[in-house]
Amino acid sequence: MKSLKVGLVQQSCMEKPTENIKKSCQQIHLAAARGAELVILPELHSSSYFCQAEDVTNFARAETIPGETTQIFSDLAKKLSIVLVISLFEKRAAGIYHNTAVVLEKDGSIAGTYRKMHIPDDPGYHEKFYFTPGDLGFNPINTSVGTLGVLICWDQWYPEAARMMALAGAEIIIYPTAIGYDPNDEAPEQQRQLSAWMMVQQGHAIANGLPIISVNRIGFEADPSQATPGIDFWGNSFVAGPQGEILGQASAKEGEILCVDIDLNQSEKIRQIWPFFRDRRIDQ
């Protein structure tokens, strides 16, 4: 069995980047101490989820890649000899900003980046105001622990994104995420949304015969504009295997480090008995 231990850092996020980065670094240390070779942080983990409101002053949060934050995490990846997936508000040029994931190698180098392709614009999630759709395509990133298909949050709902990553050679699909409930929704509706979120990703795992890693934040964050009741991020970070089976799942309310062993040989076995790629009809 070719096994990979992955560490999912499920955390709440505060307003100040320095506090969030300090917390993340502490959690990464703990994940590495538990044997994780690949550690993933949630979406936009360096600050509160500022996209709840449209406010031009928030553009000051953006930074270049490489930059100060990538350097902090690059140094940590090198120190701990881990592959690390982080998520940033990227300033590419004046007036052009992206929601970007960065994959850092064990030697601290940048193995690759992915810019979020599907950008939501819903009450409480005004990402189109801030982010330009990605321009890097659906290209897996080669690392020392495997070929990673990194996508981001809203990409979770689109089967094409996972399929294109899988066809391009991704061995694992990874989703840094920031998603939660409207606190005013009744409990049955909240449960339907959570179930749908998990099921659609489990479906991607099954349809493509590979593991899925989804890392969410937790905690309530108020809408600074008070236009909405805020977001109660629902946690439940999880790892699903290539048959959609849940290999590990975090809680709904608590910050935690979820460490899970993934059998990287299992995808080949499953694709032999469920040959979905062989039987695809792309000629119609």
C-alpha positions in Angstrom: 0.0 0.0 0.0 1.3 3.4 -1.0 0.0 5.5 1.9 0.0 9.2 2.3 -1.0 10.9 5.6 -2.7 14.2 5.1 -3.5 16.8 7.7 -6.6 19.0 7.3 -6.4 22.2 9.4 -10.0 23.2 10.3 -9.9 26.6 12.0 -11.9 29.7 12.8 -10.5 32.9 11.4 -10.2 36.4 12.9 -9.8 39.8 11.4 -6.1 40.3 11.9 -3.8 38.3 9.5 -1.0 38.1 12.0 -3.3 36.3 14.5 -4.6 33.9 11.8 -1.2 33.1 10.4 0.2 32.5 13.9 -2.7 30.1 14.6 -2.3 28.3 11.3 1.5 27.8 11.8 0.8 26.3 15.2 -1.7 23.9 13.7 0.6 23.0 10.9 3.3 22.1 13.4 0.9 19.8 15.2 -0.2 18.1 12.0 3.4 17.5 11.0 4.2 16.1 14.5 1.4 13.6 13.9 3.1 12.5 10.7 1.2 14.5 8.0 3.3 14.9 4.8 0.6 17.0 3.1 -1.2 19.7 5.1 -4.0 21.8 3.8 -5.5 25.1 5.2 -9.0 26.5 4.5 -9.9 29.1 1.9 -8.7 32.7 2.6 -7.4 31.6 6.0 -5.4 34.7 6.7 -8.4 36.9 7.5 -12.1 37.0 8.2 -14.3 36.2 5.2 -14.4 39.8 3.9 -16.5 38.9 0.9 -19.7 39.2 2.9 -19.7 42.9 2.0 -18.6 45.0 -1.1 -16.0 47.4 0.3 -13.2 48.8 -1.8 -11.0 49.1 1.3 -10.8 45.3 1.4 -8.5 45.4 -1.7 -5.8 46.5 0.6 -5.8 42.9 2.0 -4.5 41.5 -1.3 -0.8 40.6 -1.7 1.6 39.4 -4.4 2.7 35.8 -4.8 5.5 35.4 -3.9 5.1 37.8 -1.0 5.3 38.1 2.8 2.7 35.4 3.6 4.0 32.9 1.1 7.4 33.4 2.5 6.2 32.6 6.0 4.6 29.4 4.9 7.4 28.5 2.6 9.9 28.7 5.4 7.6 26.5 7.5 7.1 23.9 4.8 10.9 23.7 4.5 11.5 23.5 8.2 8.9 20.7 8.7 9.6 19.0 5.3 6.0 18.9 4.3 3.9 19.8 1.2 1.6 22.7 2.2 -1.5 24.1 0.5 -2.4 27.6 1.4 -5.0 30.1 0.2 -4.5 33.8 -0.5 -6.2 37.0 -1.8 -3.7 37.6 -4.6 -2.9 41.0 -6.2 -1.7 40.1 -9.7 -1.7 43.6 -11.1 -3.5 46.9 -10.5 -7.2 46.2 -10.5 -6.7 42.4 -11.1 -7.1 40.2 -8.1 -7.6 36.5 -7.6 -8.6 33.9 -5.0 -5.5 31.8 -5.2 -4.2 28.5 -3.8 -0.4 28.0 -3.5 1.2 24.6 -3.2 4.6 24.7 -1.4 7.1 21.9 -1.7 9.1 20.3 1.1 12.1 22.5 0.2 10.0 25.6 0.5 9.7 26.3 -3.2 6.4 27.1 -4.9 5.4 23.9 -6.7 2.4 25.6 -8.4 -0.6 27.9 -8.0 -4.3 27.6 -8.9 -6.6 30.6 -9.3 -10.2 30.0 -8.6 -12.2 29.6 -11.8 -15.9 29.6 -10.6 -16.6 32.8 -8.7 -19.9 33.1 -6.7 -22.1 36.1 -6.2 -24.7 35.3 -3.6 -26.0 37.1 -0.5 -23.1 37.0 1.8 -20.7 35.8 -0.8 -19.8 38.8 -3.0 -16.7 37.3 -4.6 -17.3 38.7 -8.1 -16.7 42.1 -6.6 -13.2 41.1 -5.6 -11.9 38.2 -7.7 -11.2 37.9 -11.4 -11.8 34.3 -12.7 -8.7 32.2 -12.8 -6.6 32.2 -15.9 -4.4 29.1 -15.2 -6.9 26.4 -16.2 -7.4 23.1 -14.5 -3.9 21.9 -14.4 -2.7 19.5 -11.6 0.5 20.4 -9.6 3.3 17.9 -9.4 4.7 17.5 -5.9 6.9 15.0 -4.0 3.8 13.5 -2.4 1.8 13.1 -5.6 0.0 15.0 -8.3 -2.5 17.4 -6.7 -5.6 18.7 -8.4 -6.2 21.9 -6.4 -9.5 23.6 -6.7 -11.3 26.2 -4.4 -14.7 26.2 -2.7 -17.3 27.1 -5.3 -15.5 24.9 -7.8 -16.8 22.0 -5.6 -20.2 22.2 -7.3 -18.9 21.7 -10.8 -18.2 18.2 -12.1 -16.3 19.5 -15.0 -13.6 21.0 -12.8 -12.9 17.7 -11.0 -13.1 15.7 -14.3 -10.6 17.9 -16.1 -8.2 17.7 -13.2 -8.6 13.9 -13.1 -8.1 13.5 -16.8 -5.0 15.7 -16.6 -3.5 13.3 -14.1 -4.5 14.5 -10.7 -4.1 11.7 -8.0 -6.0 13.7 -5.3 -8.5 16.6 -5.6 -8.2 19.2 -2.9 -10.7 21.9 -2.0 -9.7 24.7 0.4 -13.2 26.0 1.4 -15.2 28.7 3.2 -18.8 27.7 3.3 -21.6 27.9 5.9 -25.2 28.4 6.9 -27.4 31.4 6.9 -28.2 31.5 10.7 -31.8 32.3 9.9 -32.3 29.1 8.0 -34.2 26.3 9.8 -32.3 23.2 10.9 -33.7 20.9 8.2 -32.7 23.4 5.4 -29.2 23.7 7.0 -28.9 19.9 7.0 -30.0 19.7 3.4 -27.3 22.1 2.4 -24.6 20.3 4.3 -25.6 17.0 2.9 -25.7 18.3 -0.7 -22.2 19.8 -0.2 -20.8 16.5 1.0 -22.6 14.4 -1.6 -21.6 16.4 -4.6 -18.0 16.0 -3.7 -18.4 12.3 -2.9 -19.9 12.1 -6.4 -16.8 13.7 -7.9 -14.6 11.1 -6.0 -16.8 8.2 -7.4 -17.1 9.6 -10.9 -13.3 10.1 -11.2 -12.1 7.2 -9.0 -9.8 9.3 -6.8 -9.7 10.7 -3.2 -11.2 14.1 -2.4 -10.0 16.4 0.4 -12.2 19.3 1.5 -11.0 21.7 4.2 -13.5 24.2 5.6 -13.3 26.9 8.3 -15.6 27.1 11.3 -17.2 29.7 13.5 -19.7 32.5 13.1 -18.6 35.6 11.3 -20.8 38.7 11.2 -21.6 40.6 8.0 -19.9 44.0 8.5 -22.5 45.7 6.3 -25.3 44.1 8.4 -27.1 43.4 5.1 -27.3 39.7 6.0 -27.3 37.8 9.3 -23.7 36.7 8.8 -22.3 33.2 8.1 -22.1 30.2 10.5 -19.3 28.2 8.8 -20.2 24.6 9.2 -16.8 22.9 9.4 -17.2 19.2 8.6 -13.9 19.0 6.7 -13.5 15.6 5.3 -11.6 13.1 3.2 -13.5 10.8 0.8 -12.0 7.7 -0.9 -12.4 6.8 -4.6 -15.7 5.1 -4.0 -17.0 8.1 -2.1 -16.5 6.5 1.3 -15.7 8.9 4.1 -12.2 8.2 5.4 -12.3 10.9 8.0 -14.6 13.8 9.0 -14.1 16.8 11.4 -16.8 18.3 13.7 -19.2 21.0 12.8 -18.2 23.4 15.5 -14.7 22.8 16.7 -11.3 23.7 15.4 -9.2 20.6 14.9 -6.5 18.8 12.9 -7.9 15.9 11.0 -5.2 13.4 10.0 -6.1 10.7 7.5 -4.2 8.0 5.7 -4.9 7.7 2.0 -4.1 4.6 0.0 -2.8 6.1 -3.3 -3.0 2.6 -5.0 -6.7 2.3 -4.4 -7.6 4.6 -7.3 -6.1 2.2 -9.8 -7.9 -0.7 -8.3 -11.3 1.1 -8.3 -10.8 2.3 -11.9 -10.2 -1.3 -13.0 -13.6 -2.5 -11.6 -15.5 0.8 -12.3 -13.9 1.9 -15.7 -15.8 5.1 -16.0 -13.0 6.7 -18.0 -12.9 3.8 -20.5 -16.7 4.0 -21.1 -17.0 7.8 -21.5 -18.9 8.9 -24.6 -17.3 12.2 -25.8 -18.2 11.7 -29.4 -21.8 12.7 -29.1 
